[in-house]
Amino acid sequence: MYKRVILLSLSLVAIVGLFSVEYNWGVKYGVGLSSIYGSDAAYNLHYDIRSIGATETSVGYLNLESDDADNGISHSFGAYFTSMLSKKQDSIWLQSELIWQRYNYTYKFQGRMLQTDNLMLANTFADTLNGKIKQTMDYITIPLLLKLKQDSHANVLDGHFDGAYIYFGPSLSVLVNNKSEKHRGVKALEDDIADFVADSYNDADATQAYASSRQESAGDKVLFHKTDLVFGMGFNIKNIFNMGIGKDEFNIDFRFNTGMYPVGDASTNTEFKLYSAMLSIGVKL
C-alpha cells in the first residue's frame, strides 16, 4: 500500500512539475485487447443452498469453474503531458498522462460439469453448463514514463516524420467501475436457483423452505487500486495536412501494460492480474 501511495505522489508531482516548465500536451485515444492472467484466471461459480425451516442447516452446494478468461476489447482516452529532460543527438523526455481505460474480458463455460454434494440438487439442476460472464472494469490511470526519442532530420519523408521513440515506467490506477453480465447457461442457472428457492415457499412443509447465496469469485470484487508496468514504442508525424490548422502533429504508438500485483479482493480466486495491448493515436494541442 505504501509503495502505491509513493508512486501516486510521484506521479502527481511529475504532472505538477510539467506545468512549471516548458511542456507539450495533447489528447490520445487507444484501442486493443485486454484480459487477465495468473493462477486464478478462471471464475469459480459457487452457490450454497440452505434450509431455513425450524433451524437453518446446510443442504449442499453447486459449483463449477470456467475455462480461462478470453480477451476482450479495451479502450482508453485522456490527456498526455511531455517535457524534455535533455537533448544531444537524440532526446530524453518525461511523460505523464491522465487516462480513462476500460478492460473487457470474458469467462467462458463450455460443457463444464456441475459439481454438488447433494443428490437432490444433482437431480434438480442440469449436469453441464454452457455460457459466459462478460466482465468490464474501468480505471483512471496515471502513468509516469521515461521516453527515449530518436530525433530525425527534416528531410526524412519530406519533413513529416518527426522521430521514433520507446518508453517505459510504472502506472497507478484507481478503480471507478466493475460490472459483470451473465449470459446463456450461467444466467439460466441463476434463474433456476431463484425459482427453486421461490417454489420451496409454496411447499406445505415449512421445513422445506430454502435460501441460496453465491460466493464472490475472480472479478466480483477487486482492489480499489492497481499498479502496472508500461512498455511502448511509436513515432511522431507532423505537417500531414499542410493546411496550417492547429499544430498538425500526431503520435502513433503500441503499448503493453501488465499488472505488478494481484488485484483480487474476494474470499477466493484472488491471484490474477490485468493486462492490455493497445494501439493509440495522439494529437498535440
C-alpha contacts under 8 A as a table, 3 or more apart, distances in Angstrom:
res1	aa1	res2	aa2	distance
1	M	4	R	5.23
1	M	5	V	6.38
2	Y	5	V	5.04
2	Y	6	I	6.16
3	K	6	I	5.14
3	K	7	L	6.15
4	R	7	L	4.97
4	R	8	L	6.08
4	R	172	L	7.04
4	R	227	T	7.01
5	V	8	L	5.12
5	V	9	S	6.12
6	I	9	S	5.06
6	I	10	L	6.17
7	L	10	L	5.10
7	L	11	S	6.15
7	L	170	P	8.00
7	L	171	S	7.89
7	L	172	L	6.96
8	L	11	S	5.06
8	L	12	L	6.20
8	L	142	I	7.75
8	L	172	L	6.34
9	S	12	L	5.19
9	S	13	V	6.10
10	L	13	V	5.00
10	L	14	A	6.05
11	S	14	A	5.01
11	S	15	I	6.29
11	S	96	S	7.27
11	S	142	I	6.70
11	S	143	P	7.02
11	S	144	L	5.75
12	L	15	I	5.11
12	L	16	V	6.19
13	V	16	V	5.11
13	V	17	G	5.86
14	A	17	G	4.89
14	A	18	L	6.12
14	A	96	S	7.07
14	A	144	L	7.51
15	I	18	L	5.14
15	I	19	F	6.70
15	I	81	F	7.49
15	I	96	S	6.31
15	I	97	E	7.98
16	V	19	F	5.31
16	V	20	S	6.68
17	G	20	S	5.10
17	G	21	V	6.70
18	L	21	V	5.51
18	L	22	E	7.10
18	L	23	Y	6.01
18	L	81	F	7.08
18	L	82	T	7.11
18	L	83	S	6.24
19	F	22	E	7.25
19	F	23	Y	6.88
21	V	83	S	7.53
22	E	83	S	6.45
23	Y	81	F	6.75
23	Y	82	T	5.54
23	Y	83	S	4.50
23	Y	84	M	7.34
24	N	81	F	5.74
24	N	82	T	5.18
24	N	83	S	6.33
24	N	284	K	7.31
24	N	285	L	7.79
25	W	79	A	7.18
25	W	80	Y	5.50
25	W	81	F	4.36
25	W	82	T	6.20
25	W	284	K	5.88
25	W	285	L	6.00
26	G	79	A	5.67
26	G	80	Y	5.53
26	G	81	F	6.82
26	G	282	G	6.73
26	G	283	V	5.50
26	G	284	K	4.23
26	G	285	L	4.71
27	V	77	F	7.52
27	V	78	G	5.65
27	V	79	A	4.28
27	V	80	Y	6.00
27	V	282	G	5.51
27	V	283	V	5.69
27	V	284	K	6.80
27	V	285	L	7.44
28	K	77	F	5.75
28	K	78	G	5.75
28	K	79	A	6.16
28	K	80	Y	7.24
28	K	280	S	6.69
28	K	281	I	5.51
28	K	282	G	3.86
28	K	283	V	6.34
29	Y	75	H	7.55
29	Y	76	S	5.62
29	Y	77	F	4.50
29	Y	78	G	6.87
29	Y	280	S	5.41
29	Y	281	I	5.66
29	Y	282	G	6.42
30	G	75	H	5.60
30	G	76	S	4.96
30	G	77	F	6.45
30	G	278	M	5.98
30	G	279	L	5.43
30	G	280	S	3.79
30	G	281	I	6.42
31	V	73	I	7.13
31	V	74	S	5.60
31	V	75	H	4.58
31	V	76	S	6.51
31	V	278	M	5.25
31	V	279	L	5.63
31	V	280	S	6.36
32	G	73	I	5.73
32	G	74	S	5.11
32	G	75	H	6.62
32	G	276	S	7.09
32	G	277	A	5.58
32	G	278	M	4.06
32	G	279	L	6.03
33	L	71	N	6.05
33	L	72	G	5.53
33	L	73	I	4.77
33	L	74	S	5.15
33	L	104	N	7.91
33	L	276	S	5.58
33	L	277	A	5.48
33	L	278	M	6.45
34	S	71	N	5.41
34	S	72	G	5.45
34	S	73	I	6.20
34	S	74	S	5.54
34	S	103	Y	5.70
34	S	104	N	6.02
34	S	105	Y	6.41
34	S	274	L	7.35
34	S	275	Y	5.64
34	S	276	S	4.13
34	S	277	A	6.51
35	S	69	A	6.71
35	S	70	D	6.44
35	S	71	N	4.88
35	S	72	G	6.44
35	S	103	Y	7.11
35	S	104	N	6.59
35	S	105	Y	5.05
35	S	106	T	7.91
35	S	274	L	5.91
35	S	275	Y	5.77
35	S	276	S	6.64
36	I	41	A	6.11
36	I	69	A	6.62
36	I	105	Y	7.55
36	I	272	F	6.35
36	I	273	K	5.33
36	I	274	L	4.42
36	I	275	Y	6.00
37	Y	40	D	7.43
37	Y	41	A	5.16
37	Y	69	A	7.88
37	Y	272	F	5.46
37	Y	273	K	5.50
37	Y	274	L	6.62
37	Y	275	Y	7.70
38	G	41	A	5.33
38	G	271	E	5.98
38	G	272	F	4.44
38	G	273	K	6.30
39	S	271	E	5.87
39	S	272	F	6.39
40	D	43	Y	7.72
40	D	218	A	7.05
40	D	269	N	5.02
40	D	270	T	6.40
40	D	271	E	5.19
40	D	272	F	5.39
41	A	68	D	5.46
41	A	69	A	6.09
41	A	218	A	7.40
41	A	269	N	7.80
41	A	271	E	7.72
41	A	272	F	5.77
42	A	65	E	6.63
42	A	66	S	5.39
42	A	67	D	5.93
42	A	68	D	4.83
42	A	69	A	6.02
42	A	107	Y	6.72
42	A	218	A	6.84
42	A	269	N	7.69
43	Y	65	E	5.60
43	Y	66	S	5.16
43	Y	67	D	7.72
43	Y	68	D	7.91
43	Y	107	Y	6.47
43	Y	217	S	6.04
43	Y	218	A	5.53
43	Y	219	G	7.71
43	Y	269	N	7.51
44	N	63	N	7.19
44	N	64	L	6.06
44	N	65	E	4.47
44	N	66	S	6.55
44	N	217	S	5.66
44	N	218	A	7.21
44	N	269	N	7.39
45	L	63	N	5.63
45	L	64	L	5.39
45	L	65	E	5.93
45	L	66	S	7.72
45	L	214	R	7.69
45	L	215	Q	7.47
45	L	217	S	7.13
46	H	61	Y	7.07
46	H	62	L	5.68
46	H	63	N	4.37
46	H	64	L	6.62
46	H	214	R	5.75
46	H	215	Q	5.66
47	Y	61	Y	5.56
47	Y	62	L	5.12
47	Y	63	N	6.44
47	Y	212	S	6.59
47	Y	213	S	5.60
47	Y	214	R	4.41
47	Y	215	Q	6.38
48	D	58	S	7.74
48	D	59	V	7.86
48	D	60	G	6.15
48	D	61	Y	4.46
48	D	62	L	6.55
48	D	212	S	5.54
48	D	213	S	5.36
48	D	214	R	6.32
48	D	215	Q	7.82
49	I	58	S	6.39
49	I	59	V	5.47
49	I	60	G	5.44
49	I	61	Y	5.76
49	I	62	L	7.94
49	I	210	Y	6.80
49	I	211	A	5.87
49	I	212	S	4.55
49	I	213	S	6.81
50	R	56	E	6.69
50	R	57	T	5.67
50	R	58	S	4.48
50	R	59	V	5.02
50	R	60	G	7.10
50	R	210	Y	5.49
50	R	211	A	5.22
50	R	212	S	6.12
51	S	55	T	7.57
51	S	56	E	5.39
51	S	57	T	5.23
51	S	58	S	6.16
51	S	59	V	6.12
51	S	207	T	7.12
51	S	208	Q	6.54
51	S	209	A	5.87
51	S	210	Y	4.52
51	S	211	A	6.42
52	I	55	T	6.01
52	I	56	E	4.45
52	I	57	T	6.82
52	I	207	T	6.90
52	I	208	Q	7.63
52	I	209	A	5.70
52	I	210	Y	5.58
52	I	211	A	6.69
53	G	56	E	6.23
53	G	206	A	5.75
53	G	207	T	3.88
53	G	208	Q	6.31
53	G	209	A	5.76
53	G	210	Y	7.68
54	A	206	A	7.79
54	A	207	T	6.05
59	V	118	N	7.13
60	G	116	T	6.81
60	G	117	D	5.71
60	G	118	N	5.48
60	G	121	L	7.62
61	Y	115	Q	7.92
61	Y	116	T	5.40
61	Y	117	D	6.34
61	Y	118	N	7.35
62	L	114	L	6.67
62	L	115	Q	5.74
62	L	116	T	4.86
62	L	117	D	7.80
62	L	121	L	7.78
63	N	114	L	5.87
63	N	115	Q	5.06
63	N	116	T	6.39
64	L	112	R	6.71
64	L	113	M	6.43
64	L	114	L	5.24
64	L	115	Q	6.08
65	E	109	F	7.51
65	E	112	R	7.19
66	S	69	A	7.91
66	S	107	Y	6.11
66	S	108	K	5.65
66	S	109	F	4.80
66	S	110	Q	7.69
66	S	112	R	7.09
67	D	107	Y	6.63
67	D	108	K	5.61
67	D	109	F	5.97
67	D	110	Q	7.36
68	D	107	Y	6.59
68	D	108	K	7.31
69	A	105	Y	6.48
69	A	106	T	5.40
69	A	107	Y	4.63
69	A	108	K	6.71
70	D	105	Y	5.70
70	D	106	T	5.11
70	D	107	Y	6.40
70	D	108	K	7.39
71	N	104	N	7.21
71	N	105	Y	5.00
71	N	106	T	6.68
72	G	103	Y	7.40
72	G	104	N	4.65
72	G	105	Y	4.30
72	G	106	T	6.73
73	I	103	Y	7.10
73	I	104	N	5.65
73	I	105	Y	7.44
74	S	101	Q	7.31
74	S	102	R	5.45
74	S	103	Y	4.92
74	S	104	N	5.82
74	S	276	S	7.11
74	S	278	M	7.48
75	H	101	Q	5.69
75	H	102	R	5.22
75	H	103	Y	7.10
75	H	278	M	7.95
76	S	99	I	6.53
76	S	100	W	5.43
76	S	101	Q	4.19
76	S	102	R	6.27
77	F	99	I	5.58
77	F	100	W	5.41
77	F	101	Q	6.68
78	G	97	E	7.25
78	G	98	L	5.68
78	G	99	I	4.26
78	G	100	W	6.06
79	A	97	E	5.67
79	A	98	L	5.45
79	A	99	I	6.39
80	Y	95	Q	7.05
80	Y	96	S	5.91
80	Y	97	E	4.24
80	Y	98	L	6.50
81	F	95	Q	5.61
81	F	96	S	5.38
81	F	97	E	6.05
82	T	93	W	6.44
82	T	94	L	5.57
82	T	95	Q	4.34
82	T	96	S	6.55
83	S	93	W	5.49
83	S	94	L	5.37
83	S	95	Q	6.62
84	M	87	K	7.50
84	M	91	S	7.12
84	M	92	I	6.01
84	M	93	W	4.31
84	M	94	L	6.38
85	L	91	S	7.54
85	L	92	I	5.47
85	L	93	W	5.18
85	L	94	L	6.63
86	S	91	S	5.66
86	S	92	I	5.34
86	S	93	W	7.20
87	K	90	D	5.71
87	K	91	S	4.16
87	K	92	I	6.42
88	K	91	S	6.25
89	Q	150	Q	7.90
89	Q	151	D	7.29
90	D	148	L	7.83
90	D	149	K	6.05
90	D	150	Q	4.94
90	D	151	D	5.32
91	S	148	L	6.23
91	S	149	K	5.31
91	S	150	Q	6.67
91	S	151	D	7.03
92	I	146	L	7.36
92	I	147	K	5.80
92	I	148	L	4.82
92	I	149	K	6.18
93	W	146	L	6.10
93	W	147	K	4.89
93	W	148	L	6.41
93	W	149	K	7.57
94	L	144	L	7.56
94	L	145	L	5.98
94	L	146	L	5.06
94	L	147	K	5.98
95	Q	143	P	7.97
95	Q	144	L	6.17
95	Q	145	L	5.04
95	Q	146	L	6.33
95	Q	147	K	6.69
96	S	142	I	6.83
96	S	143	P	5.55
96	S	144	L	4.87
96	S	145	L	6.11
97	E	141	T	7.59
97	E	142	I	5.47
97	E	143	P	5.73
97	E	144	L	7.33
98	L	140	I	7.15
98	L	141	T	5.95
98	L	142	I	5.15
98	L	143	P	7.53
99	I	140	I	5.70
99	I	141	T	5.04
99	I	142	I	6.52
100	W	138	D	7.12
100	W	139	Y	5.78
100	W	140	I	4.66
100	W	141	T	6.16
101	Q	138	D	5.75
101	Q	139	Y	5.33
101	Q	140	I	6.43
101	Q	141	T	7.00
102	R	136	T	6.98
102	R	137	M	5.71
102	R	138	D	4.46
102	R	139	Y	6.45
103	Y	136	T	5.72
103	Y	137	M	5.15
103	Y	138	D	6.36
103	Y	276	S	7.56
104	N	134	K	7.40
104	N	135	Q	5.74
104	N	136	T	4.72
104	N	137	M	6.65
105	Y	134	K	6.16
105	Y	135	Q	5.45
105	Y	136	T	6.86
106	T	132	K	6.65
106	T	133	I	5.67
106	T	134	K	4.54
106	T	135	Q	5.87
107	Y	132	K	5.43
107	Y	133	I	5.08
107	Y	134	K	6.47
107	Y	135	Q	7.72
108	K	130	N	7.72
108	K	131	G	6.11
108	K	132	K	4.40
108	K	133	I	6.63
109	F	112	R	5.72
109	F	129	L	6.47
109	F	130	N	5.03
109	F	131	G	5.08
109	F	132	K	5.68
110	Q	129	L	6.72
110	Q	130	N	4.71
110	Q	131	G	6.67
111	G	128	T	5.45
111	G	129	L	5.27
111	G	130	N	5.27
112	R	128	T	5.32
112	R	129	L	5.33
112	R	130	N	6.80
113	M	127	D	5.94
113	M	128	T	4.54
113	M	129	L	6.65
114	L	126	A	7.48
114	L	127	D	5.37
114	L	128	T	5.54
114	L	129	L	7.10
115	Q	122	A	7.96
116	T	119	L	7.68
116	T	121	L	7.01
116	T	122	A	6.38
118	N	121	L	5.41
118	N	122	A	6.29
119	L	122	A	4.89
119	L	123	N	6.24
120	M	123	N	5.24
120	M	124	T	6.22
121	L	124	T	4.96
121	L	125	F	6.19
122	A	125	F	5.79
122	A	126	A	7.50
122	A	127	D	7.25
123	N	126	A	7.67
125	F	189	L	7.88
125	F	192	D	7.75
126	A	129	L	7.23
129	L	185	G	5.58
129	L	186	V	7.15
130	N	184	R	7.04
130	N	185	G	5.06
130	N	186	V	7.18
131	G	182	K	7.84
131	G	183	H	5.77
131	G	184	R	4.82
131	G	185	G	4.41
131	G	186	V	5.22
131	G	187	K	7.79
132	K	182	K	6.16
132	K	183	H	5.39
132	K	184	R	6.87
132	K	185	G	7.41
132	K	186	V	6.30
133	I	180	S	6.45
133	I	181	E	5.50
133	I	182	K	4.55
133	I	183	H	6.13
133	I	186	V	7.32
134	K	180	S	5.44
134	K	181	E	5.10
134	K	182	K	6.56
134	K	183	H	7.92
135	Q	178	N	7.63
135	Q	179	K	6.06
135	Q	180	S	4.48
135	Q	181	E	6.67
135	Q	219	G	7.09
136	T	177	N	7.78
136	T	178	N	5.83
136	T	179	K	5.43
136	T	180	S	6.23
137	M	175	L	7.42
137	M	176	V	7.78
137	M	177	N	5.57
137	M	178	N	4.53
137	M	179	K	6.64
138	D	175	L	6.08
138	D	176	V	5.58
138	D	177	N	4.94
138	D	178	N	6.54
139	Y	173	S	5.85
139	Y	174	V	5.34
139	Y	175	L	4.53
139	Y	176	V	5.46
139	Y	177	N	7.10
140	I	173	S	5.46
140	I	174	V	5.26
140	I	175	L	6.61
140	I	176	V	6.98
141	T	171	S	6.78
141	T	172	L	5.82
141	T	173	S	4.18
141	T	174	V	6.48
142	I	171	S	5.60
142	I	172	L	5.44
142	I	173	S	6.25
143	P	169	G	7.10
143	P	170	P	5.90
143	P	171	S	3.89
143	P	172	L	6.29
143	P	230	V	7.72
144	L	169	G	5.78
144	L	170	P	5.82
144	L	171	S	6.06
145	L	167	Y	6.17
145	L	168	F	5.31
145	L	169	G	4.51
145	L	170	P	6.86
145	L	230	V	7.88
146	L	167	Y	5.44
146	L	168	F	5.65
146	L	169	G	6.21
147	K	165	Y	6.74
147	K	166	I	5.83
147	K	167	Y	4.23
147	K	168	F	6.84
148	L	165	Y	5.44
148	L	166	I	5.44
148	L	167	Y	6.12
149	K	163	G	6.61
149	K	164	A	5.82
149	K	165	Y	4.13
149	K	166	I	6.61
150	Q	163	G	5.41
150	Q	164	A	5.42
150	Q	165	Y	5.92
151	D	162	D	6.41
151	D	163	G	4.44
151	D	164	A	6.90
152	S	156	V	6.87
152	S	161	F	7.20
152	S	162	D	5.74
152	S	163	G	4.94
153	H	156	V	5.85
153	H	159	G	7.51
153	H	162	D	7.80
154	A	158	D	7.07
154	A	159	G	4.56
154	A	160	H	7.82
154	A	161	F	7.91
154	A	162	D	7.77
155	N	158	D	5.12
155	N	159	G	5.02
156	V	159	G	5.36
156	V	160	H	7.11
156	V	161	F	6.16
157	L	160	H	5.64
157	L	161	F	5.88
158	D	161	F	7.67
159	G	162	D	7.24
159	G	238	K	7.66
159	G	239	N	7.79
160	H	237	I	5.29
160	H	238	K	4.92
160	H	239	N	5.82
160	H	240	I	6.39
161	F	235	F	7.78
161	F	236	N	6.24
161	F	237	I	4.65
161	F	238	K	6.54
162	D	235	F	7.15
162	D	236	N	4.95
162	D	237	I	5.20
162	D	238	K	6.63
163	G	235	F	5.64
163	G	236	N	5.64
163	G	237	I	7.64
164	A	233	M	7.60
164	A	234	G	5.71
164	A	235	F	4.01
164	A	236	N	6.44
165	Y	233	M	5.63
165	Y	234	G	5.49
165	Y	235	F	5.85
166	I	231	F	7.75
166	I	232	G	5.68
166	I	233	M	4.16
166	I	234	G	6.47
167	Y	230	V	7.97
167	Y	231	F	5.90
167	Y	232	G	5.27
167	Y	233	M	6.23
168	F	229	L	7.51
168	F	230	V	5.35
168	F	231	F	4.47
168	F	232	G	6.37
169	G	229	L	5.96
169	G	230	V	5.39
169	G	231	F	6.91
170	P	227	T	7.14
170	P	228	D	5.72
170	P	229	L	4.68
170	P	230	V	5.89
171	S	227	T	5.71
171	S	228	D	5.06
171	S	229	L	6.21
171	S	230	V	6.80
172	L	225	H	7.26
172	L	226	K	6.00
172	L	227	T	4.69
172	L	228	D	6.46
173	S	225	H	5.51
173	S	226	K	5.31
173	S	227	T	6.33
173	S	228	D	7.98
174	V	224	F	5.93
174	V	225	H	4.49
174	V	226	K	6.70
175	L	178	N	7.57
175	L	223	L	7.69
175	L	224	F	5.19
175	L	225	H	5.80
178	N	219	G	7.99
178	N	220	D	7.79
179	K	220	D	7.71
180	S	220	D	7.65
182	K	186	V	5.78
182	K	187	K	5.12
183	H	186	V	5.69
183	H	187	K	5.09
183	H	188	A	7.82
184	R	187	K	5.45
184	R	188	A	6.10
185	G	188	A	4.82
185	G	189	L	6.00
186	V	189	L	5.24
186	V	190	E	6.38
187	K	190	E	5.14
187	K	191	D	6.23
188	A	191	D	5.05
188	A	192	D	6.02
189	L	192	D	4.98
189	L	193	I	6.19
190	E	193	I	5.29
190	E	194	A	6.32
191	D	194	A	5.05
191	D	195	D	6.16
192	D	195	D	5.04
192	D	196	F	6.05
193	I	196	F	4.94
193	I	197	V	6.23
193	I	212	S	7.60
194	A	197	V	5.24
194	A	198	A	6.15
194	A	212	S	7.97
195	D	198	A	4.98
195	D	199	D	5.93
196	F	199	D	5.29
196	F	200	S	6.33
197	V	200	S	5.26
197	V	201	Y	7.15
197	V	209	A	7.21
197	V	210	Y	5.34
197	V	211	A	5.79
197	V	212	S	7.18
198	A	201	Y	5.73
198	A	202	N	7.53
199	D	202	N	5.45
199	D	203	D	7.16
200	S	203	D	5.37
200	S	208	Q	6.17
200	S	209	A	4.82
200	S	210	Y	6.09
201	Y	206	A	7.39
201	Y	208	Q	7.64
201	Y	209	A	5.27
201	Y	210	Y	7.58
203	D	206	A	6.65
203	D	208	Q	6.71
203	D	209	A	7.32
205	D	208	Q	5.67
205	D	209	A	7.83
206	A	209	A	5.81
215	Q	267	S	7.92
216	E	220	D	5.66
216	E	221	K	6.93
216	E	266	A	5.74
216	E	267	S	6.66
216	E	268	T	7.05
217	S	220	D	5.56
217	S	221	K	7.27
217	S	266	A	5.95
217	S	267	S	7.17
217	S	268	T	5.61
217	S	269	N	5.55
217	S	270	T	7.72
218	A	221	K	7.00
218	A	222	V	7.90
218	A	264	G	6.27
218	A	266	A	6.91
218	A	268	T	7.12
218	A	269	N	4.90
218	A	270	T	6.06
218	A	272	F	7.75
219	G	222	V	6.32
219	G	264	G	6.93
220	D	266	A	7.03
221	K	264	G	6.41
221	K	265	D	5.36
221	K	266	A	5.20
222	V	263	V	5.45
222	V	264	G	4.51
222	V	265	D	4.61
222	V	266	A	6.82
223	L	226	K	7.02
223	L	263	V	5.38
223	L	264	G	6.21
223	L	265	D	5.55
225	H	263	V	7.82
226	K	259	G	7.14
226	K	260	M	7.92
226	K	261	Y	7.18
226	K	263	V	6.45
227	T	259	G	5.92
227	T	260	M	5.72
227	T	261	Y	6.71
228	D	257	N	6.21
228	D	258	T	5.30
228	D	259	G	4.26
228	D	260	M	5.16
228	D	261	Y	7.86
229	L	257	N	5.51
229	L	258	T	5.52
229	L	259	G	6.42
229	L	260	M	6.54
230	V	255	R	7.12
230	V	256	F	5.92
230	V	257	N	4.38
230	V	258	T	6.80
231	F	255	R	5.80
231	F	256	F	5.37
231	F	257	N	6.29
232	G	253	D	6.82
232	G	254	F	5.55
232	G	255	R	4.20
232	G	256	F	6.17
233	M	253	D	5.45
233	M	254	F	5.63
233	M	255	R	6.72
234	G	251	N	7.08
234	G	252	I	5.49
234	G	253	D	3.82
234	G	254	F	6.20
235	F	251	N	5.71
235	F	252	I	5.71
235	F	253	D	6.47
236	N	249	E	7.25
236	N	250	F	5.73
236	N	251	N	4.34
236	N	252	I	6.54
237	I	240	I	7.21
237	I	249	E	5.85
237	I	250	F	5.33
237	I	251	N	6.23
238	K	248	D	5.62
238	K	249	E	4.17
238	K	250	F	6.14
239	N	242	N	5.18
239	N	247	K	7.89
239	N	248	D	5.29
239	N	249	E	6.44
240	I	248	D	6.60
240	I	249	E	7.68
241	F	244	G	7.83
241	F	248	D	7.04
242	N	245	I	7.90
242	N	248	D	7.82
244	G	247	K	7.52
244	G	248	D	7.45
245	I	248	D	6.50
246	G	285	L	7.22
247	K	284	K	6.52
247	K	285	L	6.48
248	D	283	V	7.63
248	D	284	K	7.31
249	E	283	V	5.96
249	E	284	K	5.50
250	F	281	I	7.02
250	F	282	G	5.50
250	F	283	V	4.52
250	F	284	K	6.11
251	N	281	I	5.71
251	N	282	G	5.08
251	N	283	V	6.52
252	I	279	L	7.47
252	I	280	S	5.83
252	I	281	I	4.58
252	I	282	G	6.47
253	D	279	L	5.85
253	D	280	S	5.56
253	D	281	I	6.66
254	F	277	A	7.38
254	F	278	M	5.73
254	F	279	L	4.53
254	F	280	S	6.42
255	R	277	A	5.71
255	R	278	M	5.23
255	R	279	L	6.39
255	R	280	S	7.78
256	F	275	Y	7.53
256	F	276	S	5.82
256	F	277	A	4.44
256	F	278	M	6.46
257	N	275	Y	5.63
257	N	276	S	5.58
257	N	277	A	6.66
258	T	273	K	7.42
258	T	274	L	6.22
258	T	275	Y	4.37
258	T	276	S	6.73
259	G	262	P	7.18
259	G	273	K	5.31
259	G	274	L	5.56
259	G	275	Y	6.21
260	M	273	K	7.59
261	Y	273	K	6.70
262	P	270	T	6.71
262	P	271	E	5.25
262	P	272	F	5.08
262	P	273	K	5.02
263	V	270	T	6.73
263	V	271	E	7.24
263	V	272	F	6.34
263	V	273	K	5.89
263	V	274	L	7.84
264	G	269	N	6.84
264	G	270	T	3.82
264	G	271	E	6.22
264	G	272	F	6.43
264	G	273	K	7.92
265	D	270	T	5.89
266	A	269	N	6.89
266	A	270	T	6.23
267	S	270	T	7.44
269	N	272	F	7.53
